[in-house]
Amino acid sequence: MENIYTVFITLVTVLGSAGAWRFYEKRYESKRTEEMDYKYECKNRIDKLEFLLAESSKEKEEMRKTILELSTQLAALRVKIDIMEKEKGK
């Protein structure tokens, strides 16, 4: 029975020692650092995706304007062609 007490006291001493405490602190800091790095990386990716989305939206708007201009020009050319065909047919 005395051996059990000795083992128990030894375990408590080892687990509660300053060395063990430093080990647990370093382990906690390591996990915390990894977590912060992951959060920072995610934030950077989100910022980049938001920038790309904004750029894409600008490009889409520019293309929409170009298509509208081309459609207007096409309609004008069709009208001119119709007028020329009518004049030719007279």
PDB file with one MODEL, atoms N, CA, C and O in Angstrom:
MODEL        1
ATOM      1  N   MET A   1       0.813  -1.178   0.000  1.00  0.00           N
ATOM      2  CA  MET A   1       0.000   0.000   0.000  1.00  0.00           C
ATOM      3  C   MET A   1       0.872   1.264   0.000  1.00  0.00           C
ATOM      4  O   MET A   1       0.518   2.285  -0.589  1.00  0.00           O
ATOM      5  N   GLU A   2       2.012   1.161   0.673  1.00  0.00           N
ATOM      6  CA  GLU A   2       2.925   2.280   0.742  1.00  0.00           C
ATOM      7  C   GLU A   2       3.493   2.595  -0.638  1.00  0.00           C
ATOM      8  O   GLU A   2       3.771   3.753  -0.950  1.00  0.00           O
ATOM      9  N   ASN A   3       3.666   1.557  -1.467  1.00  0.00           N
ATOM     10  CA  ASN A   3       4.171   1.760  -2.824  1.00  0.00           C
ATOM     11  C   ASN A   3       3.187   2.574  -3.654  1.00  0.00           C
ATOM     12  O   ASN A   3       3.599   3.398  -4.471  1.00  0.00           O
ATOM     13  N   ILE A   4       1.896   2.351  -3.455  1.00  0.00           N
ATOM     14  CA  ILE A   4       0.873   3.084  -4.201  1.00  0.00           C
ATOM     15  C   ILE A   4       0.956   4.565  -3.848  1.00  0.00           C
ATOM     16  O   ILE A   4       0.878   5.420  -4.731  1.00  0.00           O
ATOM     17  N   TYR A   5       1.114   4.873  -2.559  1.00  0.00           N
ATOM     18  CA  TYR A   5       1.234   6.267  -2.146  1.00  0.00           C
ATOM     19  C   TYR A   5       2.477   6.899  -2.740  1.00  0.00           C
ATOM     20  O   TYR A   5       2.450   8.050  -3.174  1.00  0.00           O
ATOM     21  N   THR A   6       3.540   6.166  -2.758  1.00  0.00           N
ATOM     22  CA  THR A   6       4.792   6.679  -3.311  1.00  0.00           C
ATOM     23  C   THR A   6       4.628   6.973  -4.800  1.00  0.00           C
ATOM     24  O   THR A   6       5.072   8.012  -5.289  1.00  0.00           O
ATOM     25  N   VAL A   7       3.999   6.069  -5.501  1.00  0.00           N
ATOM     26  CA  VAL A   7       3.767   6.259  -6.941  1.00  0.00           C
ATOM     27  C   VAL A   7       2.856   7.457  -7.161  1.00  0.00           C
ATOM     28  O   VAL A   7       3.117   8.277  -8.041  1.00  0.00           O
ATOM     29  N   PHE A   8       1.809   7.568  -6.390  1.00  0.00           N
ATOM     30  CA  PHE A   8       0.859   8.668  -6.515  1.00  0.00           C
ATOM     31  C   PHE A   8       1.549  10.007  -6.244  1.00  0.00           C
ATOM     32  O   PHE A   8       1.369  10.959  -7.004  1.00  0.00           O
ATOM     33  N   ILE A   9       2.313  10.086  -5.201  1.00  0.00           N
ATOM     34  CA  ILE A   9       3.022  11.327  -4.868  1.00  0.00           C
ATOM     35  C   ILE A   9       4.032  11.668  -5.950  1.00  0.00           C
ATOM     36  O   ILE A   9       4.192  12.837  -6.302  1.00  0.00           O
ATOM     37  N   THR A  10       4.706  10.674  -6.475  1.00  0.00           N
ATOM     38  CA  THR A  10       5.668  10.905  -7.554  1.00  0.00           C
ATOM     39  C   THR A  10       4.965  11.444  -8.796  1.00  0.00           C
ATOM     40  O   THR A  10       5.453  12.379  -9.430  1.00  0.00           O
ATOM     41  N   LEU A  11       3.828  10.861  -9.143  1.00  0.00           N
ATOM     42  CA  LEU A  11       3.075  11.338 -10.313  1.00  0.00           C
ATOM     43  C   LEU A  11       2.617  12.776 -10.118  1.00  0.00           C
ATOM     44  O   LEU A  11       2.731  13.599 -11.027  1.00  0.00           O
ATOM     45  N   VAL A  12       2.105  13.074  -8.945  1.00  0.00           N
ATOM     46  CA  VAL A  12       1.650  14.438  -8.679  1.00  0.00           C
ATOM     47  C   VAL A  12       2.820  15.408  -8.770  1.00  0.00           C
ATOM     48  O   VAL A  12       2.686  16.504  -9.315  1.00  0.00           O
ATOM     49  N   THR A  13       3.939  15.011  -8.246  1.00  0.00           N
ATOM     50  CA  THR A  13       5.130  15.864  -8.280  1.00  0.00           C
ATOM     51  C   THR A  13       5.591  16.087  -9.709  1.00  0.00           C
ATOM     52  O   THR A  13       5.913  17.213 -10.091  1.00  0.00           O
ATOM     53  N   VAL A  14       5.625  15.043 -10.487  1.00  0.00           N
ATOM     54  CA  VAL A  14       6.081  15.154 -11.880  1.00  0.00           C
ATOM     55  C   VAL A  14       5.122  15.999 -12.685  1.00  0.00           C
ATOM     56  O   VAL A  14       5.541  16.893 -13.421  1.00  0.00           O
ATOM     57  N   LEU A  15       3.825  15.719 -12.549  1.00  0.00           N
ATOM     58  CA  LEU A  15       2.849  16.458 -13.346  1.00  0.00           C
ATOM     59  C   LEU A  15       2.739  17.908 -12.900  1.00  0.00           C
ATOM     60  O   LEU A  15       2.443  18.783 -13.714  1.00  0.00           O
ATOM     61  N   GLY A  16       2.963  18.166 -11.668  1.00  0.00           N
ATOM     62  CA  GLY A  16       2.844  19.526 -11.162  1.00  0.00           C
ATOM     63  C   GLY A  16       4.144  20.289 -11.144  1.00  0.00           C
ATOM     64  O   GLY A  16       4.175  21.434 -10.693  1.00  0.00           O
ATOM     65  N   SER A  17       5.182  19.713 -11.603  1.00  0.00           N
ATOM     66  CA  SER A  17       6.487  20.380 -11.539  1.00  0.00           C
ATOM     67  C   SER A  17       6.560  21.553 -12.517  1.00  0.00           C
ATOM     68  O   SER A  17       5.750  21.678 -13.436  1.00  0.00           O
ATOM     69  N   ALA A  18       7.532  22.382 -12.292  1.00  0.00           N
ATOM     70  CA  ALA A  18       7.726  23.559 -13.144  1.00  0.00           C
ATOM     71  C   ALA A  18       8.033  23.159 -14.581  1.00  0.00           C
ATOM     72  O   ALA A  18       7.595  23.825 -15.518  1.00  0.00           O
ATOM     73  N   GLY A  19       8.777  22.083 -14.757  1.00  0.00           N
ATOM     74  CA  GLY A  19       9.096  21.621 -16.109  1.00  0.00           C
ATOM     75  C   GLY A  19       7.855  21.210 -16.869  1.00  0.00           C
ATOM     76  O   GLY A  19       7.692  21.519 -18.049  1.00  0.00           O
ATOM     77  N   ALA A  20       6.996  20.515 -16.176  1.00  0.00           N
ATOM     78  CA  ALA A  20       5.748  20.098 -16.813  1.00  0.00           C
ATOM     79  C   ALA A  20       4.893  21.320 -17.130  1.00  0.00           C
ATOM     80  O   ALA A  20       4.257  21.387 -18.182  1.00  0.00           O
ATOM     81  N   TRP A  21       4.884  22.269 -16.225  1.00  0.00           N
ATOM     82  CA  TRP A  21       4.096  23.482 -16.430  1.00  0.00           C
ATOM     83  C   TRP A  21       4.598  24.237 -17.664  1.00  0.00           C
ATOM     84  O   TRP A  21       3.796  24.712 -18.467  1.00  0.00           O
ATOM     85  N   ARG A  22       5.921  24.349 -17.817  1.00  0.00           N
ATOM     86  CA  ARG A  22       6.493  24.997 -19.000  1.00  0.00           C
ATOM     87  C   ARG A  22       6.138  24.240 -20.273  1.00  0.00           C
ATOM     88  O   ARG A  22       5.845  24.845 -21.304  1.00  0.00           O
ATOM     89  N   PHE A  23       6.165  22.917 -20.194  1.00  0.00           N
ATOM     90  CA  PHE A  23       5.805  22.099 -21.348  1.00  0.00           C
ATOM     91  C   PHE A  23       4.369  22.397 -21.785  1.00  0.00           C
ATOM     92  O   PHE A  23       4.099  22.594 -22.970  1.00  0.00           O
ATOM     93  N   TYR A  24       3.469  22.428 -20.829  1.00  0.00           N
ATOM     94  CA  TYR A  24       2.066  22.695 -21.160  1.00  0.00           C
ATOM     95  C   TYR A  24       1.877  24.115 -21.686  1.00  0.00           C
ATOM     96  O   TYR A  24       1.069  24.332 -22.589  1.00  0.00           O
ATOM     97  N   GLU A  25       2.608  25.083 -21.140  1.00  0.00           N
ATOM     98  CA  GLU A  25       2.531  26.448 -21.642  1.00  0.00           C
ATOM     99  C   GLU A  25       3.004  26.533 -23.089  1.00  0.00           C
ATOM    100  O   GLU A  25       2.362  27.161 -23.931  1.00  0.00           O
ATOM    101  N   LYS A  26       4.146  25.886 -23.366  1.00  0.00           N
ATOM    102  CA  LYS A  26       4.671  25.903 -24.739  1.00  0.00           C
ATOM    103  C   LYS A  26       3.714  25.216 -25.692  1.00  0.00           C
ATOM    104  O   LYS A  26       3.507  25.673 -26.816  1.00  0.00           O
ATOM    105  N   ARG A  27       3.145  24.141 -25.252  1.00  0.00           N
ATOM    106  CA  ARG A  27       2.184  23.408 -26.088  1.00  0.00           C
ATOM    107  C   ARG A  27       0.975  24.294 -26.393  1.00  0.00           C
ATOM    108  O   ARG A  27       0.505  24.345 -27.530  1.00  0.00           O
ATOM    109  N   TYR A  28       0.478  24.988 -25.372  1.00  0.00           N
ATOM    110  CA  TYR A  28      -0.663  25.883 -25.560  1.00  0.00           C
ATOM    111  C   TYR A  28      -0.303  27.024 -26.513  1.00  0.00           C
ATOM    112  O   TYR A  28      -1.075  27.348 -27.416  1.00  0.00           O
ATOM    113  N   GLU A  29       0.865  27.628 -26.313  1.00  0.00           N
ATOM    114  CA  GLU A  29       1.301  28.719 -27.185  1.00  0.00           C
ATOM    115  C   GLU A  29       1.464  28.245 -28.626  1.00  0.00           C
ATOM    116  O   GLU A  29       1.119  28.964 -29.563  1.00  0.00           O
ATOM    117  N   SER A  30       1.986  27.043 -28.800  1.00  0.00           N
ATOM    118  CA  SER A  30       2.164  26.486 -30.139  1.00  0.00           C
ATOM    119  C   SER A  30       0.811  26.328 -30.836  1.00  0.00           C
ATOM    120  O   SER A  30       0.650  26.704 -31.997  1.00  0.00           O
ATOM    121  N   LYS A  31      -0.145  25.774 -30.118  1.00  0.00           N
ATOM    122  CA  LYS A  31      -1.481  25.610 -30.705  1.00  0.00           C
ATOM    123  C   LYS A  31      -2.104  26.971 -31.015  1.00  0.00           C
ATOM    124  O   LYS A  31      -2.745  27.154 -32.050  1.00  0.00           O
ATOM    125  N   ARG A  32      -1.906  27.911 -30.107  1.00  0.00           N
ATOM    126  CA  ARG A  32      -2.475  29.248 -30.298  1.00  0.00           C
ATOM    127  C   ARG A  32      -1.838  29.928 -31.507  1.00  0.00           C
ATOM    128  O   ARG A  32      -2.528  30.574 -32.296  1.00  0.00           O
ATOM    129  N   THR A  33      -0.531  29.783 -31.648  1.00  0.00           N
ATOM    130  CA  THR A  33       0.169  30.369 -32.788  1.00  0.00           C
ATOM    131  C   THR A  33      -0.323  29.762 -34.101  1.00  0.00           C
ATOM    132  O   THR A  33      -0.561  30.478 -35.074  1.00  0.00           O
ATOM    133  N   GLU A  34      -0.473  28.448 -34.120  1.00  0.00           N
ATOM    134  CA  GLU A  34      -0.981  27.783 -35.320  1.00  0.00           C
ATOM    135  C   GLU A  34      -2.378  28.284 -35.658  1.00  0.00           C
ATOM    136  O   GLU A  34      -2.706  28.505 -36.824  1.00  0.00           O
ATOM    137  N   GLU A  35      -3.186  28.457 -34.639  1.00  0.00           N
ATOM    138  CA  GLU A  35      -4.553  28.926 -34.847  1.00  0.00           C
ATOM    139  C   GLU A  35      -4.545  30.354 -35.399  1.00  0.00           C
ATOM    140  O   GLU A  35      -5.315  30.675 -36.304  1.00  0.00           O
ATOM    141  N   MET A  36      -3.687  31.197 -34.860  1.00  0.00           N
ATOM    142  CA  MET A  36      -3.602  32.581 -35.332  1.00  0.00           C
ATOM    143  C   MET A  36      -3.082  32.628 -36.766  1.00  0.00           C
ATOM    144  O   MET A  36      -3.566  33.418 -37.576  1.00  0.00           O
ATOM    145  N   ASP A  37      -2.105  31.790 -37.081  1.00  0.00           N
ATOM    146  CA  ASP A  37      -1.593  31.730 -38.448  1.00  0.00           C
ATOM    147  C   ASP A  37      -2.691  31.320 -39.414  1.00  0.00           C
ATOM    148  O   ASP A  37      -2.813  31.877 -40.505  1.00  0.00           O
ATOM    149  N   TYR A  38      -3.484  30.345 -39.006  1.00  0.00           N
ATOM    150  CA  TYR A  38      -4.587  29.873 -39.857  1.00  0.00           C
ATOM    151  C   TYR A  38      -5.609  30.988 -40.066  1.00  0.00           C
ATOM    152  O   TYR A  38      -6.092  31.190 -41.180  1.00  0.00           O
ATOM    153  N   LYS A  39      -5.934  31.706 -38.999  1.00  0.00           N
ATOM    154  CA  LYS A  39      -6.890  32.810 -39.114  1.00  0.00           C
ATOM    155  C   LYS A  39      -6.345  33.902 -40.027  1.00  0.00           C
ATOM    156  O   LYS A  39      -7.080  34.461 -40.841  1.00  0.00           O
ATOM    157  N   TYR A  40      -5.058  34.205 -39.891  1.00  0.00           N
ATOM    158  CA  TYR A  40      -4.429  35.226 -40.725  1.00  0.00           C
ATOM    159  C   TYR A  40      -4.453  34.813 -42.196  1.00  0.00           C
ATOM    160  O   TYR A  40      -4.745  35.623 -43.075  1.00  0.00           O
ATOM    161  N   GLU A  41      -4.145  33.549 -42.447  1.00  0.00           N
ATOM    162  CA  GLU A  41      -4.169  33.039 -43.820  1.00  0.00           C
ATOM    163  C   GLU A  41      -5.580  33.113 -44.400  1.00  0.00           C
ATOM    164  O   GLU A  41      -5.761  33.507 -45.552  1.00  0.00           O
ATOM    165  N   CYS A  42      -6.565  32.739 -43.612  1.00  0.00           N
ATOM    166  CA  CYS A  42      -7.961  32.806 -44.076  1.00  0.00           C
ATOM    167  C   CYS A  42      -8.361  34.247 -44.371  1.00  0.00           C
ATOM    168  O   CYS A  42      -9.032  34.515 -45.367  1.00  0.00           O
ATOM    169  N   LYS A  43      -7.951  35.173 -43.509  1.00  0.00           N
ATOM    170  CA  LYS A  43      -8.280  36.576 -43.721  1.00  0.00           C
ATOM    171  C   LYS A  43      -7.654  37.066 -45.021  1.00  0.00           C
ATOM    172  O   LYS A  43      -8.302  37.774 -45.792  1.00  0.00           O
ATOM    173  N   ASN A  44      -6.407  36.698 -45.270  1.00  0.00           N
ATOM    174  CA  ASN A  44      -5.745  37.104 -46.515  1.00  0.00           C
ATOM    175  C   ASN A  44      -6.467  36.541 -47.735  1.00  0.00           C
ATOM    176  O   ASN A  44      -6.643  37.234 -48.737  1.00  0.00           O
ATOM    177  N   ARG A  45      -6.879  35.293 -47.644  1.00  0.00           N
ATOM    178  CA  ARG A  45      -7.601  34.683 -48.770  1.00  0.00           C
ATOM    179  C   ARG A  45      -8.937  35.377 -49.006  1.00  0.00           C
ATOM    180  O   ARG A  45      -9.326  35.608 -50.151  1.00  0.00           O
ATOM    181  N   ILE A  46      -9.633  35.707 -47.933  1.00  0.00           N
ATOM    182  CA  ILE A  46     -10.918  36.398 -48.061  1.00  0.00           C
ATOM    183  C   ILE A  46     -10.714  37.764 -48.703  1.00  0.00           C
ATOM    184  O   ILE A  46     -11.474  38.152 -49.591  1.00  0.00           O
ATOM    185  N   ASP A  47      -9.691  38.497 -48.261  1.00  0.00           N
ATOM    186  CA  ASP A  47      -9.400  39.808 -48.850  1.00  0.00           C
ATOM    187  C   ASP A  47      -9.113  39.683 -50.340  1.00  0.00           C
ATOM    188  O   ASP A  47      -9.590  40.488 -51.140  1.00  0.00           O
ATOM    189  N   LYS A  48      -8.335  38.676 -50.709  1.00  0.00           N
ATOM    190  CA  LYS A  48      -7.997  38.481 -52.120  1.00  0.00           C
ATOM    191  C   LYS A  48      -9.245  38.134 -52.929  1.00  0.00           C
ATOM    192  O   LYS A  48      -9.436  38.648 -54.032  1.00  0.00           O
ATOM    193  N   LEU A  49     -10.095  37.263 -52.383  1.00  0.00           N
ATOM    194  CA  LEU A  49     -11.319  36.892 -53.093  1.00  0.00           C
ATOM    195  C   LEU A  49     -12.267  38.078 -53.243  1.00  0.00           C
ATOM    196  O   LEU A  49     -12.909  38.233 -54.282  1.00  0.00           O
ATOM    197  N   GLU A  50     -12.357  38.917 -52.211  1.00  0.00           N
ATOM    198  CA  GLU A  50     -13.196  40.112 -52.309  1.00  0.00           C
ATOM    199  C   GLU A  50     -12.663  41.053 -53.384  1.00  0.00           C
ATOM    200  O   GLU A  50     -13.440  41.634 -54.141  1.00  0.00           O
ATOM    201  N   PHE A  51     -11.340  41.208 -53.456  1.00  0.00           N
ATOM    202  CA  PHE A  51     -10.751  42.052 -54.486  1.00  0.00           C
ATOM    203  C   PHE A  51     -11.050  41.500 -55.876  1.00  0.00           C
ATOM    204  O   PHE A  51     -11.437  42.246 -56.775  1.00  0.00           O
ATOM    205  N   LEU A  52     -10.871  40.196 -56.047  1.00  0.00           N
ATOM    206  CA  LEU A  52     -11.141  39.579 -57.349  1.00  0.00           C
ATOM    207  C   LEU A  52     -12.607  39.704 -57.731  1.00  0.00           C
ATOM    208  O   LEU A  52     -12.929  39.915 -58.900  1.00  0.00           O
ATOM    209  N   LEU A  53     -13.489  39.576 -56.761  1.00  0.00           N
ATOM    210  CA  LEU A  53     -14.913  39.718 -57.024  1.00  0.00           C
ATOM    211  C   LEU A  53     -15.246  41.135 -57.474  1.00  0.00           C
ATOM    212  O   LEU A  53     -16.039  41.323 -58.397  1.00  0.00           O
ATOM    213  N   ALA A  54     -14.649  42.128 -56.830  1.00  0.00           N
ATOM    214  CA  ALA A  54     -14.880  43.523 -57.217  1.00  0.00           C
ATOM    215  C   ALA A  54     -14.362  43.777 -58.628  1.00  0.00           C
ATOM    216  O   ALA A  54     -15.026  44.428 -59.434  1.00  0.00           O
ATOM    217  N   GLU A  55     -13.171  43.259 -58.921  1.00  0.00           N
ATOM    218  CA  GLU A  55     -12.606  43.419 -60.265  1.00  0.00           C
ATOM    219  C   GLU A  55     -13.488  42.747 -61.313  1.00  0.00           C
ATOM    220  O   GLU A  55     -13.717  43.297 -62.391  1.00  0.00           O
ATOM    221  N   SER A  56     -13.968  41.579 -60.995  1.00  0.00           N
ATOM    222  CA  SER A  56     -14.831  40.855 -61.917  1.00  0.00           C
ATOM    223  C   SER A  56     -16.123  41.625 -62.174  1.00  0.00           C
ATOM    224  O   SER A  56     -16.622  41.659 -63.299  1.00  0.00           O
ATOM    225  N   SER A  57     -16.651  42.233 -61.137  1.00  0.00           N
ATOM    226  CA  SER A  57     -17.869  43.025 -61.278  1.00  0.00           C
ATOM    227  C   SER A  57     -17.637  44.223 -62.190  1.00  0.00           C
ATOM    228  O   SER A  57     -18.489  44.557 -63.014  1.00  0.00           O
ATOM    229  N   LYS A  58     -16.472  44.874 -62.041  1.00  0.00           N
ATOM    230  CA  LYS A  58     -16.143  46.004 -62.913  1.00  0.00           C
ATOM    231  C   LYS A  58     -16.037  45.546 -64.368  1.00  0.00           C
ATOM    232  O   LYS A  58     -16.576  46.192 -65.268  1.00  0.00           O
ATOM    233  N   GLU A  59     -15.344  44.435 -64.594  1.00  0.00           N
ATOM    234  CA  GLU A  59     -15.193  43.909 -65.946  1.00  0.00           C
ATOM    235  C   GLU A  59     -16.550  43.552 -66.543  1.00  0.00           C
ATOM    236  O   GLU A  59     -16.803  43.807 -67.720  1.00  0.00           O
ATOM    237  N   LYS A  60     -17.407  42.971 -65.741  1.00  0.00           N
ATOM    238  CA  LYS A  60     -18.744  42.592 -66.204  1.00  0.00           C
ATOM    239  C   LYS A  60     -19.527  43.832 -66.632  1.00  0.00           C
ATOM    240  O   LYS A  60     -20.203  43.814 -67.661  1.00  0.00           O
ATOM    241  N   GLU A  61     -19.438  44.903 -65.852  1.00  0.00           N
ATOM    242  CA  GLU A  61     -20.139  46.141 -66.184  1.00  0.00           C
ATOM    243  C   GLU A  61     -19.591  46.745 -67.471  1.00  0.00           C
ATOM    244  O   GLU A  61     -20.356  47.230 -68.304  1.00  0.00           O
ATOM    245  N   GLU A  62     -18.267  46.720 -67.638  1.00  0.00           N
ATOM    246  CA  GLU A  62     -17.658  47.230 -68.871  1.00  0.00           C
ATOM    247  C   GLU A  62     -18.113  46.413 -70.080  1.00  0.00           C
ATOM    248  O   GLU A  62     -18.421  46.979 -71.129  1.00  0.00           O
ATOM    249  N   MET A  63     -18.157  45.107 -69.943  1.00  0.00           N
ATOM    250  CA  MET A  63     -18.617  44.254 -71.049  1.00  0.00           C
ATOM    251  C   MET A  63     -20.082  44.517 -71.372  1.00  0.00           C
ATOM    252  O   MET A  63     -20.478  44.516 -72.538  1.00  0.00           O
ATOM    253  N   ARG A  64     -20.884  44.742 -70.335  1.00  0.00           N
ATOM    254  CA  ARG A  64     -22.303  45.038 -70.553  1.00  0.00           C
ATOM    255  C   ARG A  64     -22.454  46.327 -71.360  1.00  0.00           C
ATOM    256  O   ARG A  64     -23.282  46.392 -72.268  1.00  0.00           O
ATOM    257  N   LYS A  65     -21.657  47.359 -71.034  1.00  0.00           N
ATOM    258  CA  LYS A  65     -21.708  48.621 -71.770  1.00  0.00           C
ATOM    259  C   LYS A  65     -21.274  48.418 -73.216  1.00  0.00           C
ATOM    260  O   LYS A  65     -21.881  48.968 -74.135  1.00  0.00           O
ATOM    261  N   THR A  66     -20.219  47.625 -73.417  1.00  0.00           N
ATOM    262  CA  THR A  66     -19.728  47.355 -74.771  1.00  0.00           C
ATOM    263  C   THR A  66     -20.797  46.629 -75.592  1.00  0.00           C
ATOM    264  O   THR A  66     -21.024  46.960 -76.755  1.00  0.00           O
ATOM    265  N   ILE A  67     -21.439  45.654 -74.990  1.00  0.00           N
ATOM    266  CA  ILE A  67     -22.491  44.911 -75.698  1.00  0.00           C
ATOM    267  C   ILE A  67     -23.649  45.838 -76.057  1.00  0.00           C
ATOM    268  O   ILE A  67     -24.207  45.737 -77.149  1.00  0.00           O
ATOM    269  N   LEU A  68     -24.010  46.732 -75.152  1.00  0.00           N
ATOM    270  CA  LEU A  68     -25.082  47.684 -75.432  1.00  0.00           C
ATOM    271  C   LEU A  68     -24.712  48.597 -76.591  1.00  0.00           C
ATOM    272  O   LEU A  68     -25.540  48.849 -77.467  1.00  0.00           O
ATOM    273  N   GLU A  69     -23.470  49.099 -76.610  1.00  0.00           N
ATOM    274  CA  GLU A  69     -23.017  49.940 -77.722  1.00  0.00           C
ATOM    275  C   GLU A  69     -23.030  49.171 -79.040  1.00  0.00           C
ATOM    276  O   GLU A  69     -23.481  49.690 -80.061  1.00  0.00           O
ATOM    277  N   LEU A  70     -22.536  47.939 -79.017  1.00  0.00           N
ATOM    278  CA  LEU A  70     -22.516  47.131 -80.245  1.00  0.00           C
ATOM    279  C   LEU A  70     -23.926  46.823 -80.731  1.00  0.00           C
ATOM    280  O   LEU A  70     -24.191  46.824 -81.934  1.00  0.00           O
ATOM    281  N   SER A  71     -24.819  46.563 -79.798  1.00  0.00           N
ATOM    282  CA  SER A  71     -26.210  46.296 -80.181  1.00  0.00           C
ATOM    283  C   SER A  71     -26.835  47.526 -80.821  1.00  0.00           C
ATOM    284  O   SER A  71     -27.583  47.409 -81.791  1.00  0.00           O
ATOM    285  N   THR A  72     -26.537  48.698 -80.289  1.00  0.00           N
ATOM    286  CA  THR A  72     -27.060  49.946 -80.857  1.00  0.00           C
ATOM    287  C   THR A  72     -26.509  50.157 -82.266  1.00  0.00           C
ATOM    288  O   THR A  72     -27.253  50.507 -83.182  1.00  0.00           O
ATOM    289  N   GLN A  73     -25.218  49.946 -82.434  1.00  0.00           N
ATOM    290  CA  GLN A  73     -24.608  50.096 -83.752  1.00  0.00           C
ATOM    291  C   GLN A  73     -25.177  49.091 -84.741  1.00  0.00           C
ATOM    292  O   GLN A  73     -25.412  49.425 -85.902  1.00  0.00           O
ATOM    293  N   LEU A  74     -25.400  47.854 -84.285  1.00  0.00           N
ATOM    294  CA  LEU A  74     -25.969  46.825 -85.157  1.00  0.00           C
ATOM    295  C   LEU A  74     -27.367  47.206 -85.603  1.00  0.00           C
ATOM    296  O   LEU A  74     -27.719  47.027 -86.769  1.00  0.00           O
ATOM    297  N   ALA A  75     -28.171  47.733 -84.679  1.00  0.00           N
ATOM    298  CA  ALA A  75     -29.528  48.150 -85.040  1.00  0.00           C
ATOM    299  C   ALA A  75     -29.479  49.275 -86.065  1.00  0.00           C
ATOM    300  O   ALA A  75     -30.270  49.287 -87.009  1.00  0.00           O
ATOM    301  N   ALA A  76     -28.558  50.220 -85.889  1.00  0.00           N
ATOM    302  CA  ALA A  76     -28.424  51.327 -86.843  1.00  0.00           C
ATOM    303  C   ALA A  76     -28.009  50.802 -88.207  1.00  0.00           C
ATOM    304  O   ALA A  76     -28.536  51.251 -89.225  1.00  0.00           O
ATOM    305  N   LEU A  77     -27.075  49.859 -88.249  1.00  0.00           N
ATOM    306  CA  LEU A  77     -26.648  49.282 -89.528  1.00  0.00           C
ATOM    307  C   LEU A  77     -27.783  48.528 -90.205  1.00  0.00           C
ATOM    308  O   LEU A  77     -27.914  48.592 -91.427  1.00  0.00           O
ATOM    309  N   ARG A  78     -28.594  47.826 -89.451  1.00  0.00           N
ATOM    310  CA  ARG A  78     -29.734  47.109 -90.034  1.00  0.00           C
ATOM    311  C   ARG A  78     -30.720  48.090 -90.669  1.00  0.00           C
ATOM    312  O   ARG A  78     -31.263  47.834 -91.744  1.00  0.00           O
ATOM    313  N   VAL A  79     -30.940  49.209 -89.992  1.00  0.00           N
ATOM    314  CA  VAL A  79     -31.843  50.224 -90.543  1.00  0.00           C
ATOM    315  C   VAL A  79     -31.274  50.765 -91.845  1.00  0.00           C
ATOM    316  O   VAL A  79     -32.005  50.930 -92.822  1.00  0.00           O
ATOM    317  N   LYS A  80     -29.991  51.039 -91.866  1.00  0.00           N
ATOM    318  CA  LYS A  80     -29.358  51.547 -93.093  1.00  0.00           C
ATOM    319  C   LYS A  80     -29.460  50.518 -94.214  1.00  0.00           C
ATOM    320  O   LYS A  80     -29.739  50.871 -95.360  1.00  0.00           O
ATOM    321  N   ILE A  81     -29.237  49.251 -93.888  1.00  0.00           N
ATOM    322  CA  ILE A  81     -29.325  48.193 -94.901  1.00  0.00           C
ATOM    323  C   ILE A  81     -30.747  48.104 -95.428  1.00  0.00           C
ATOM    324  O   ILE A  81     -30.954  47.976 -96.634  1.00  0.00           O
ATOM    325  N   ASP A  82     -31.726  48.169 -94.540  1.00  0.00           N
ATOM    326  CA  ASP A  82     -33.119  48.111 -94.986  1.00  0.00           C
ATOM    327  C   ASP A  82     -33.436  49.280 -95.930  1.00  0.00           C
ATOM    328  O   ASP A  82     -34.097  49.094 -96.952  1.00  0.00           O
ATOM    329  N   ILE A  83     -32.965  50.477 -95.585  1.00  0.00           N
ATOM    330  CA  ILE A  83     -33.208  51.655 -96.424  1.00  0.00           C
ATOM    331  C   ILE A  83     -32.535  51.460 -97.776  1.00  0.00           C
ATOM    332  O   ILE A  83     -33.129  51.756 -98.813  1.00  0.00           O
ATOM    333  N   MET A  84     -31.293  50.962 -97.773  1.00  0.00           N
ATOM    334  CA  MET A  84     -30.568  50.762 -99.036  1.00  0.00           C
ATOM    335  C   MET A  84     -31.250  49.703 -99.890  1.00  0.00           C
ATOM    336  O   MET A  84     -31.302  49.840-101.112  1.00  0.00           O
ATOM    337  N   GLU A  85     -31.768  48.662 -99.275  1.00  0.00           N
ATOM    338  CA  GLU A  85     -32.455  47.609-100.043  1.00  0.00           C
ATOM    339  C   GLU A  85     -33.742  48.126-100.640  1.00  0.00           C
ATOM    340  O   GLU A  85     -34.097  47.765-101.762  1.00  0.00           O
ATOM    341  N   LYS A  86     -34.450  48.975 -99.898  1.00  0.00           N
ATOM    342  CA  LYS A  86     -35.690  49.565-100.425  1.00  0.00           C
ATOM    343  C   LYS A  86     -35.394  50.478-101.599  1.00  0.00           C
ATOM    344  O   LYS A  86     -36.122  50.474-102.592  1.00  0.00           O
ATOM    345  N   GLU A  87     -34.310  51.276-101.488  1.00  0.00           N
ATOM    346  CA  GLU A  87     -33.932  52.171-102.586  1.00  0.00           C
ATOM    347  C   GLU A  87     -33.492  51.377-103.804  1.00  0.00           C
ATOM    348  O   GLU A  87     -33.760  51.773-104.938  1.00  0.00           O
ATOM    349  N   LYS A  88     -32.830  50.279-103.575  1.00  0.00           N
ATOM    350  CA  LYS A  88     -32.341  49.447-104.676  1.00  0.00           C
ATOM    351  C   LYS A  88     -33.521  48.780-105.392  1.00  0.00           C
ATOM    352  O   LYS A  88     -33.503  48.591-106.608  1.00  0.00           O
ATOM    353  N   GLY A  89     -34.538  48.433-104.611  1.00  0.00           N
ATOM    354  CA  GLY A  89     -35.693  47.757-105.178  1.00  0.00           C
ATOM    355  C   GLY A  89     -36.605  48.663-105.974  1.00  0.00           C
ATOM    356  O   GLY A  89     -37.463  48.151-106.693  1.00  0.00           O
ATOM    357  N   LYS A  90     -36.479  49.954-105.895  1.00  0.00           N
ATOM    358  CA  LYS A  90     -37.346  50.894-106.603  1.00  0.00           C
ATOM    359  C   LYS A  90     -37.028  50.979-108.040  1.00  0.00           C
ATOM    360  O   LYS A  90     -37.673  51.730-108.772  1.00  0.00           O
TER     361      LYS A  90
ENDMDL
END
